[in-house]
Amino acid sequence: MAKIKIKQIGSPIRRPEAQKKILIGLGLGKMHRVVELEDSAEIRGMIKKLPHMVAVVEG
């Protein structure tokens, strides 16, 4: 499968608990951290829930 790189651009401070859990599920949690994950519908859905906190670096 294709890979996707995701970078955290927003802080989880003062965010709802559900958004913090999504960040942890993506393997993020600290600012400017980049993770490479499989490009799947589940990952894309998690990214759509946090457009203000994560960015796709490479597609």
C-alpha positions as CSV (number, residue, x, y, z in Angstrom):
1,M,0.0,0.0,0.0
2,A,1.0,3.6,-0.4
3,K,2.4,5.6,2.5
4,I,1.4,9.0,3.8
5,K,3.4,11.4,5.9
6,I,1.5,13.3,8.6
7,K,2.9,16.3,10.6
8,Q,1.4,17.7,13.7
9,I,1.0,21.5,13.4
10,G,-1.4,22.2,16.3
11,S,-1.1,21.7,20.0
12,P,-3.4,19.3,21.9
13,I,-3.6,21.8,24.8
14,R,-7.2,22.9,25.5
15,R,-8.6,20.5,23.0
16,P,-11.4,17.9,23.6
17,E,-10.3,14.5,24.9
18,A,-11.5,12.9,21.7
19,Q,-9.1,15.0,19.6
20,K,-6.2,14.1,21.9
21,K,-7.0,10.4,21.5
22,I,-7.1,10.7,17.7
23,L,-3.6,12.3,17.8
24,I,-2.3,9.4,19.9
25,G,-3.9,7.0,17.5
26,L,-2.0,8.6,14.7
27,G,1.2,8.3,16.6
28,L,1.5,12.0,17.3
29,G,1.4,14.0,20.5
30,K,4.2,16.5,20.3
31,M,4.5,19.5,18.0
32,H,6.2,19.1,14.7
33,R,6.4,15.4,14.9
34,V,6.2,13.5,11.6
35,V,4.9,9.9,11.2
36,E,4.6,7.7,8.1
37,L,1.5,5.6,8.0
38,E,-0.3,3.4,5.5
39,D,-2.7,5.4,3.3
40,S,-6.1,3.9,4.2
41,A,-9.6,5.1,4.6
42,E,-9.3,5.0,8.4
43,I,-6.2,7.2,8.5
44,R,-7.8,9.7,6.0
45,G,-10.9,9.8,8.3
46,M,-8.7,10.6,11.3
47,I,-7.0,13.4,9.4
48,K,-10.3,14.9,8.4
49,K,-11.3,15.1,12.1
50,L,-8.2,17.2,12.8
51,P,-7.6,19.5,9.9
52,H,-6.5,22.3,12.3
53,M,-3.9,20.1,14.0
54,V,-2.3,17.9,11.4
55,A,-1.1,18.4,7.8
56,V,-0.2,15.9,5.1
57,V,3.5,16.4,4.2
58,E,3.7,14.0,1.3
59,G,1.0,12.1,-0.4
